[in-house]
Every structure is written in structure tokens, then in C-alpha cells.
Amino acid sequence: MTSLPDDPFLAAARGTKASRIPVWFMRQAGRSLPEYKKIRGDGSILEAIKQPELAAEFTLQPVRRYGVDAAVLYSDIVVPPHAVGFGVDVAPGTGPVASQPFRSADDLARLRPLEPDDISYVRATVDILVEELQVPLLAFAGAPFTVASYLIEGRPSKTYQNTKRLMHTDSQLWHSLMDRLVQHSVEFISAQLNGGAEAFQVFDSWAGSLSKVDYDTFVLPHSSAVFEQLSERFPHVAGIHFGIGCDHLLESMNSVGNSVIGLDWRTPISQARQRLGANTVVQGNLDPALVLAGTNVALRGTQKVLEDNAGHPGHIFNLGHGVQPDTDPGVLEEVVNFVHAGGNK
């Protein structure tokens, strides 16, 4: 469906007054839901994503259960490199892994440009969803840096030593890799938007591992290119830029021209607007750990987030990171109801 002009999520993303505070949760689909576990089966998530009916059902499950104001496509940030045959998978309990990590110019040939036919199953999933949903569908992709870190390290990392080594020892290859991943991000999101998704989020989950100097030199030009190219193709579509531990990068991340800045739980909304401008539209930012602590703790934390926003119309409520697998869905249901009611008023 095409959402109404006064849709709460789309209105807040534009910074205009909505009928209620919109809420959705990163990683709202998946392992925390018993209905997901019941039908997920075995095998890689990348194989489940290739089954449009199944992927659509997983996308719809949290919308039905929680009554959230946006659905986010059931997918993964490594779908593009997987689709072009780079050799990456998602290992249960570990995350993205590459048996042959990206380490030299020869590896760039394994990471060819993404074509629409490579991800026809993604478009088929979107086609199903736009017929079923009564809320906007949110497209997403991994930002070039975060995807690059998985391809270079070969698995999740705490130090990103190989990634930073490539940046500083072969900047030409680094920028060639990032240019290729810009193309992947833009084409992946474009396929979803062309199918009927109405907004998008770019996840730069691990950008916070970088200094501001390194981010501005090696990452910002490429993240900017993603948003600029999508803005040219879809001038009226809101984009969200999100990273973890990125308080020191907020000004840089906000400079890419996106309309919404996603905040993790470390940066107060009020402080972000003091730094970025009073009209800044933000998404966030309840600490996911508070949801694990039970309903009362979660609702107290939710109230503090709402108070921190101080009634600003440009606010999309979310967690400051994704839903944890051991989250009680009942607590998230209470959070949604509380946010929709406007908190303790």
C-alpha cells in the first residue's frame, strides 16, 4: 500500500507533527519472537531471505504482534556481497563470515557490481509486503564501511585491525572497495524503494570504532555518496543514518544530507539537537538492556526518552540498538502502547 500523507512514521521523519509518536524496533523481526522460531527452520538466514513468502511473513510478524508504525524488511546487510558471489555467509551465534576475506586488489573481482537480477527475491518479498502492510515498509542496507569490515576481517571484530591496515597502507584499494560497496548499497535500497518501500535506513553499525579523522577521510565521502545518489533517485524519501558508539561522529554523520539521525543510547536527544540543530529529526534511543530488565524498568526508560525529546515532532521512537534475542516480546508490546499513549500524561 501507499501510506497516507499524515502517516505517523512518515510525518515524524519529515519533522512534522504526527497523530502519535511513531515507534519501531531495529531487529524487531526474528529470534525474540516465538512465532519466528516456530517456522524459521534450520540453515542460513541468507537462504531464508531467498524465500519471498517466508521473508514476508517474518517481516509481518512484529507488525502484527506489536502494532509498530513501520515494518523493516527481513534481510541482512551482507545480502549484496553474498548475491554477487563474494563468498560470505551468516554463521549462527557469530554473524557474517567470509572464508576468503578481502585482502588484495585481486579480491575486488570477486565483488562485482550488484545487478537487479541478483536480488530478484528481495523485490519479490517487497511486492508481497506492499500488498499486505498497512504501515510503511522501511528499506535498508549496510553502510560501505560496516560491510567492508566484515569482508576484510572475515568475521565480526573488536579491533578492526585488518580494516584499518588496508585504509592506511593501500588507500587506493580501500577507496575502490568502498566505491563498489556504495554501488551495492544504492542498488540494494533502490530495489526496495522501487518496489514500494517508503523510507530507508543505512546501518553503519561499527563506524564508532574509528577516530573522527579516519572517519572523515576514509568513510564520510562514501557514506555521503550513498545518501546523495539515493536522494537524486528518490528526492522525497526519508533516509535514516545509524551507527553505534558514534557520539564523536554525529556532526560528520549528520552532514551527509540525510533527514534523520539515528542515536544509540549513549547520546541524549536534547544534546544531539544542541549540537546538530534544533530542527534535527532523530530516531531512538532506549537502551535495549532496559527492555531485558522487565516492563517497569523499560517503561521508566521509555518515559525518560520521551521527556528528553520534549515533544519535538521530529522523533521516531526506537531502541538505541537492535532487539536482543532473549527479549520478552511482552515488554516490547508494553513499550509500544506506552509510546503511542504519549507516556505518563
N, C-alpha and C positions, 0 to 999 in steps of 0.2 A: 504494500500500500504506500501511497504518498501521504506523509503526515500533514496535519492541519497547520496553517501558519502560526497558530498560537500553541503548538505543541510545547509542553514544559521544557523538555530537553533542548530542543532547537532554539526556543526563546532565550533560555539561560545562556546557551552557547553564543548568542548574539549580544548578550548583556542587557536584554530587555526583560521587563517584568513578566514572570510566568505565573500561571494559576496556582502552582505549588512548587516547592523546591524539588527539582528532579534528582533522582538517585539511580545509580547503577554501580556494580562492583566489578573491578578488574578480576579476572578468573572466576566470574560468577557461575560459569558452567563447569562441570567436571567433578573432581574426586570428592568434594564435600557433600554431594547430593546422592542419596540412596537410589533414586530413580536412574541416575547416571551409572552407578555401579552395577545395577541390575542388568543393564543391556550393553555395557561397554565391551565386555569380552576381553580376550587376550590380544596380544600383538601391539605393534607400534601405534601411537597416536596418529602418525602420518598416514597409516593405512586406513584408520577410521575416518580421517578427514577426506579421503578419496571416495567415500561413500556418501553421496549427497543427502539421501534420505536420513541416514544416521546422523550426519553432521548437523543437518537442520533440526532434528529432534533435540540434540544436545544444546543447540543454541536456544531453543524454545523453552527448555525445562526451567531455567531460573526465572524467565519472564512469567511463566505460569505460577510458579511457587511464590515468588517474592513480590510480584507486581511492580517490578522496576520500570523505569521510564525509558530505557534503551536496551536493545539486545546487542551483544557483541558477537561477531561471527566466531563459531567454533573452528579454530585453526591454530597455527603456530608460526612463530617468526622465521623458522627455518624452512617453511614450505617452498619459497622460491629457490634457494640453492639445492634443495632436495629435488625439486621438479626439473631442474636443468641437468641433473645427474652428477652433482659435485661429489656426492658420497657422504651424506650427513643423515643421522637418524636421531631420535629422541629416546634415550635409554631410561626405562622406569627407575625412579629414585635418583637419577643422576642429572638428566637434562640432555641438551644437544651434544652429540659426539660425532667426530669425524675421524675415520680410521686413517685417512691420509690428510693431515692438516695442510692448510695453505702456508707455504714457506718460501716459494720462489716464483719467478716470472712464469715458469712452466705451468704452475697451478692455475694461472689465470685462464688458460684454455679450457680447464675443467669447469669454469664458472662462466659459461656463455650467457649472452643476454636472455632475459625471460621473454617468452612469446605467449600470447593469449592461449594458444592450444595446449601449452604446458600445464595450464591450471584451469582447464575446462570444467573440471569437477568443482572447483571453487565457484565459478559462475553458476553452475547448476544448483549448488546449495543456495546461493543468493536468490536465484529465481524462485525456489520453493519458499524461502523465508518472506520475500516481499508480498507473496500471496497470503501468508498466514499471519504475519505480525500486525499488531495494532499500535506499535511503538516504533520509533526509528531504529534502523539497523546501523550499527557502528562498524565501519571497516577498520582494519588495522594492518600494520606491518612493523617489522623491526627496523629500527634506525640503522643506517650503514655501520656505525661504529660497533653497536652491540652484536649485530650479525657477524661482522668481521672478527670480533673477539672469539666467538665460538669456532669459526672456521680456522683461525690461526692457532688457537690454543688446542683445539681438538676436543675440548670438553670445558665445562664451567671452571673458572679460575678465580683465585683470590688475589693473585699478583699481576696477572696480565703481562707477564714478563716477555713472552714471545711477541705479543701485540705491540708493546712499547718498543721492543727491539727493532721490529720492522719499521715503525714510524721513524725512528731516529737513525737507522743505518741505511735505509733504502726508501727515502721519501717519495721517489718517483713511482716505485711499485706500490707503495702504500696508497697514493692518490689514484693510481689506476684501479686498484682493488675497490676503493671507495666509490669511484665513478661507476663501476659496474654494479655495486650494491645500491647506489642511488637509482639506477635504472630498474633494478629488481623491485625496490620499494615503491617507486612511482607506478610501475606496471601492475604490481600486485594490488595496490589500493585502487588504481583506476579500474581494474576489472570488477572490483566490488562496487564502486560507485556507479559505473556504467550499468550494473545490474539492478541498481535501486537502493543501495546503501545511501544514507543521508548525511553522514559525518564520518570522520576518521580519527584514529589515534596512532601516533608514531611512538613506539616504545624504544627509548634509549636507556634501557634498564641499568646498564653498567657504566654510563658516561661519568658517573660520580667518582670513578677510580682515577680520573685524570686531573691534573692541575689545570687551572684556568688557561695558562699559557698554551699547554698542549692541546686542550680542547679547542681554543680559538684558532690554533694553527692547523691542526690535523683533522678536526671533526666539523667545526662550525660551517665551513664552506659547503660541505656535503649535506649536512642536515638542512641548511638553508636551501640548497638546490632541490631537495625533496619537496619542501613546502612551496617553493616558488613555482616549480613545474606543475604541481597539483593545483595551485591557485590559478595558473593560466588555463588549465583544462576545466576546472570546476570553480569558477570565481565566487560562487555564493555558498560554497560548502565549508563548514567549520572544521578546523583541524585542531587536535589536542597534542601537545608535546609533553612527554612524561619521562622522567628519569628518577632514579633512587640515589639519595645522598648527593643531590645536585644543588644544595643551597648556595655554594660558591659559584655556581654556573648560571644562576637564574637570569641575570641580565643578558648573558650571551644566548641562552636558550630562548628567551623571550624576543630576541632581536630577529628571529628568522621570519617573522611576519605571520605566524600562526595566531589564531584568535583566542585560544585557551591554553593556559599553562597548568599542567598537572603538578601537584605538590605532594611530596611524601609527608609523613607525619612529623618530620623534624622542623619544618618551616611553618610558622603561624601564618594564616591567611592575611591577617592585618599587616604583618611585617612585609609580606610579599608585595602587597599593594603600596606600601610606603616606598618600597624600592623600585617597583615597576610602573607605578601609576595608579591613581585612584580608580580608574575605569577598567583595570585589568580583570578579565574573566578567568576564574580559577576553577580547578577541579580538585576535590579532596576533602579532608585528608585525615580520616580517623585511623589511628594506629591499629593494624589488623590484630595485634596481640590483645587488645582490649576486648575484641569480639570473643577471643578464646577464654577470657576471664569471666564470661557469663553475661546475662542480659542486663543486670543493674549497672555493672561497670561499663558495658558497651553503650548504654543509653546516656550515662553521665558523660562519657567521652564524646558522644554524638552531640549532646547539648553544648558542650564547650566549643565544638567546631562551629555549630550554628551561631553561637554568641560571638565567636571570633569573626565570622563573616559579617555580622551586624546588619543583616537584612539586605545586603547588596544583591541586586538582581542577577549579577553575573556570577552565579555559583552553582556548580554541578556537584552534588554530594557524592563522595566515593571514599573508599579506603585509601590509605597512603601507600598501599602496595596491594598485591593480589590476595584473594581469599585463600586461607591455608587449608590443606586437605582435611585436617581434623576439626574444622569449624562446625559448630552446631547450626544447621540451617534455620532452626527456630529463632536463634538470636538475630540472624540477619533479617528474618521476617519482621521482628520487633523493631529493628533499626529502620527499615523501610517505612513502616507505619508511623513511627515517631517523626521521621523527617517529613513525611507527607502531611502530618498534622502540625508541622511548624515548631516542634519541640514543646517545651514546657511553657505554654502560653494560656 
